[in-house]
Amino acid sequence: MSETGTQADAGTADEDAVRGRARGSAPVPLSVLDLVTVGSGSTASRSLATSVAISRLAERRGYHRHWVAEHHSMPGVASSSPAVILAHLAAHTSRIRLGSGGVMLPNHAPLVIAEQFGTLEALAPGRIDLGLGRAPGTDGATAAALRRTDRLNEGADDFPEQLSELTRFLDDSFPDGHPYARIHAVPGPVQGPKGRPPVWLLGSSGFSARLAGLLGLPFAFAHHFSARNTIPALDLYRQSFRPSEVLSEPYALIGVAALAADEDAEARRQVLTGAVSMLRLRTGRPGLVPTPEEAEAAERGFSPAEREFVGDWLGNIVHGTPDEVRTGLDGLQKRTGADELMITANAHGGGARLRSYELIADAYGLPEAEPPAN
């Protein structure tokens, strides 16, 4: 048994819960990463309704997973509470895997996460993934408010210890004599049947890659905002990998920013909105995601440094017509050897994101699923 305890039991040690099956002509499974973006002129309610529509579309078109990410104090996203959103998505779907991409472990007590995701597993048995990150998912002041402490480095430094504690709560496996031996995360194994969500580690550098490898866990890398580190991190993960009760060999997915539209120009207009939103966030001016018209107006007034930033950001987004996006995704998968591609389509409006996921599914020939039996 590793330091983090065991994931053996139905729904956790089953490799099929991690490994997807490619459908259509996609070389690897395709999944969805959702930031629940809020656009200028819209509301959080509309964005959350769009997330439901995306989850239903993804399930119907054969995408493997739909994950949501934890962010705080960002006007342009509405995903501060992944567990709440996932419960809502679970109530509107029946087959697709749902998960966190991810929950930021240092922001929460491990017992709280164990009980939240134990509840999700009870609501949607065999469909929940628990992806964990060690970054705050926000700025330092907001992280301090979340953690009620000014010692912001403590959470990241203690991540392996926190992970161990969380895993033991999930497995109900604290040894006799441990201070928490008589504490049970509920819903959980103490109530039966034994089984809980697979744990994934998320990262944008080498720390989590190496830890995931040493523990034999699946690994998700944030290529969409750390492209230069992708191949080194995946190499480190594979080199560090030790077979476990969860996986017999490495399994790595990468988050990819990608958006397809019927025409090149429209795809560029849509992804520009996300690029301008990121520029404003990075320069201390966060806000709602601008409309394409607002983004184009902002672009005309860019300084050289701003133009360079946005150009670099757009260069890391696979965008264009459906065939161009498929070619770009296939090339990225070949270069990285990723076992799964998790696509995030960041744009102002929900319609553009939904259309993109539909077009990408068409480009790969993903079949329409039969409606679930009542």
N, C-alpha and C positions, 0 to 999 in steps of 0.2 A: 504494500500500500504506500502511495506517495504521501508527502507531507500534507497534501490537501484532502486526504481521505480517499474514498472510493466512489466512483460513479456507477458501479455495477448495480444492476437492477433494470427491469423493463423500462423502456422509455429514456434511459440514460446511457447504458453501455451499448445499446444497439447501434452499430455503425450506420445502419440505414437511416437513423434519425439525424445523422450528420450529413451523410453522403446522399446527394440528390441523384436523380437519373435524368440524363440529357433527353430532351424530347425534340421532335422534329429533326432539323439538321444542325442544331446548335452543338458545338464541340464539347461544351460543358454546360451544366445547369445555369440558368439565368434567374436572378432574383432582383428584388427591389429594396432600395434604401430610401426611406421617406423622412424628410426633415420637417414636414408639415409647414411648408413655407406660407407666409402671409403676405399677400401683395398689396400694394398701394390701392386704396379704394375698396379693399375687401375686409374680412373679419376673421378672427380665429374660428368662429363657428363654421364659416364657409370652408376654411382650410381643412378642418377636421372632417367635414362632410366629403371633401375631395379625397381625403385619405381612405375613407370607406369605399368610395368609388374605385380608387386605385387598387385596393385590396381585392375587391370583387373582380375587377378586370384581370388582375394578376392571377387569381385563382382560375378564372375561366380560360385564360390563354396559356396556362401551363408554366408560369413562373414558379420557382420552387419555394421561395420565402418572401416575406414582407417584414422588414425590420424598421423600427423607428429609433431615433437617436435622442439622447438627453442633452438639451441645451437650456441655459437659463439667462434671463435678463436680456434677451435679444428680440427686438420688436418684429423682426422678419421671420421668426419661427414660433411655432406653438406646440413644441414637443418637450416641455419641461417635465412631464409626468408619463414616461413610457408605459408603466404598468397600467395606468388608467386607460390610455389610448388602446393598448393591446387587448384589454378586456372588451372594449367597444368593438374593435375589429373582429375579435373572436365571435361576438354575437351576430356578426353580419356575414361570416364565412363559415365553411365547413371542412375544407381540406387543406388549404395552404398553410405552411408553417409560418408562425408569427414569432417575432422576437425583438430583443433590444440590440440596437447597434450603435452605442450600447448604453447600459446603465453605468454611471461613473461611480465605481465602488467607494472611493474616498469620501464621497458626499453623503453616504448613508451608513447606518449601522448594519452589519451583515445580517442580523436577525430580521430586520425590516425587509431587506431584499429577499431573504429566504421565504418569508411569509407571503410577500407580494407574488412571487413567482410560483410558490406552492399553490396559491389561490388560482393563478392563471392556469397552471397545469390541471387543477381540478375542474376548471371550467372548460378547458379544451384539451383533454388528455392526448398526449403524444404529438402535440402540434406546437409546443412552445420551446423557444431557444432563449438562453440567458447569456447574452454577450456583455462582457465587462471591460470597462476601460479604467485607466488610472489617472487621466487628466480631469480637471474640474468641469470641462464643458462650458466654461464661462471665464470672466475676468476675475482678478484676485479679490476685489472687494465683494463680489457676489459669492465667490467661493467661501469667503470668511463668514458671510451671512448664513450660508447654507450649513456650514460646519460648526458655527458658534465658536470659532477659534481663529486666532491670527497666525497659527502655526500651519501655514498652507503646504509646506513641504512634507509635513508629517504623513499625510495620507498617501502620497506617492511613494515615499520611502517605505512605508509599512504595507505596501500592497500585497506582497506574498503572504504576510501574516493574516491580513484581512481576508484574502482569498481562501486560505486554509480554514479560517473560522466559518466563513460562509458555506464552504463545501461540507463541513461537518454538520452545520445546521441543516443543510439540504438532505444529507444522508442520515441524520439523527445518529451520528457516530462518534460523539465525544467519548473518550475512554473513561472508565471508572476513576473517580477521584478528581476529575477535571471540574472546575467551578461551574461549568455549564452542562455537566453530564445529565442533570435532571431537567434541563430546559428543552422543550420540544417546539420546533417551528411548525405551526399549524396554519393551513393544511400541510401535511407532511407524512413521512413514513410511519409515524406512530399511529396514524389513523388507517393506514393501508388504503389501497394496495401500494406496495413499495414502487417507487418510480418518481422521477422528477426531471426537469428540463436539462438538456445537455448544456454544459458550461463552455463558452467560447471566450478566448482572450482577444481583445482588440488592440491595435497599436498603430503608430505612425513612425516608429523608430525600432531599434533593436531590442529594447528591454523586454517588452511583452512577447516579441518573437522568440527570444531565447527561453523565456519562462514557459511559454506554451509548448515549445519543443521538449523541454526537460520533463514536463508533466504529462506529455502525451495528449494534449488537448488540441482541438481545432483552432485555427488562427485566422483572424480577419484583419487585413491591412488596409489602411485608409489611403489608397493610391490617389483618390480624387483631390486630396490636398497635400500629399507628400510623395509625389511621383518619383523624385530623385532617390528616395530611400526604399522604393518597392523591392527591387531585385536583391539588394543587400540584405534586407530584412527577411525576405522569403528564403534566401540561401541560408541565413543564420537559423531560421526556424527548422529547415530540413536537416541541416547539419546537427542541430541540437536534439532532434526528435528521438524520443525513447518510446517504444510501444507501451501501451497502457491498456487498462480494461475498457477504455473508451475507443481508442483507435489502434489499429495494427500498423498503420503507416500515416505519414503526414497528410493533412487536409487543410488547404489554404484557399480562402476566397479573398478577392480584392474588391473594394468599393471603387466604382468607376463613374465619373461624371459623363453622361451621354444623353443626347437629345436628338431625336429624328423629327423631321418635318417633311412636308411634300416637296418643298423647294429649299435649296441651299440658303438663299437670302433670309427666308423665314426662320430657319434653324438658327442662323447667326443672330437675328434680332432677339430671339427668345433667350439664348444663352448669355447675351450681353446683359440682360437684366440681372442675372445672378452674379455676373462678374462685377458690375457696378455696385451691387449690394455688398459684395465681399470687400471691394475697395473702400467703401464707406465704413464698414466694420473695422477694417485694419487701420484706418486713419482716425478712429475715435468718433465716427459719425454714424452709428448704427441707426437703422430705420427699417420701414417696411420695404419689401422688394419693389423696385420701381417698375412702372409699365414699360413696354418696349419704346414708346415715344419719349418717356422721361429719360430712359437710359441713353437713347440716341442723342437727346439734347445735352445730357451731361457729357457724353463722349466728345462732342464738338468743343467743349471747353477744357478738356484735359490738359494738364501740364505734361511735359515730357516724361516725368517720373510716373505719373498716373497712367499715361498711355502705355508705358512699358509694363507696369504691373498688370493691367487689364489684358494686354497682348499675351503675356506669359500665362495668365490664368486661362484665357480662351484656348491657348495652345495645348492645354492639358484636358480639354473637354472634347470628347468624340462627338462631333455634330455634323449634320448635313442631311442628305436624303437617306432613306432607309438602307439602300445598298451601300452607301458610303459609311454609314454607322456600323453596319455589319462587318465591312472590311476592316474598319478601325478596331472593333472589338475583337475580331478574330486575330488580328496582328498582335494586339496587346496580350491576349491569352497565350499565344505562341511564345512571345518574348519572356513572359513571366512564369509560364507553366502553371498558372492558377487553376485550381480544381473547380472554381465557380466564379462567376462574374455577378456582382451585386450592383445594379445600375441605379444611380440617383440622377433624376432629371430635374434640375433646378431652373425654374422659370417663374415669371410673374403669375400667370394664370393656371388654374387647374386644368382647363381644357387643353392647353399645350402639353402638359405633362401626360394626361390620359392619352392624347393622340400619339405621343411619342412611344409610350409603352405598347400601344396597339400596333404601330408601324414596325417597331423592332420585332415583335412577335410574328408579324407577317413576313418580315425579311428572313426570319429563321424557319419559317414554316411550322411554327408551333400550332398544334391543332386546337380547335375549339373543344373544350371539355363538355361532357354531358352534364346537364343540370343535376345537382344532388337529389337523391331520393328523399322523399318526405318521411 
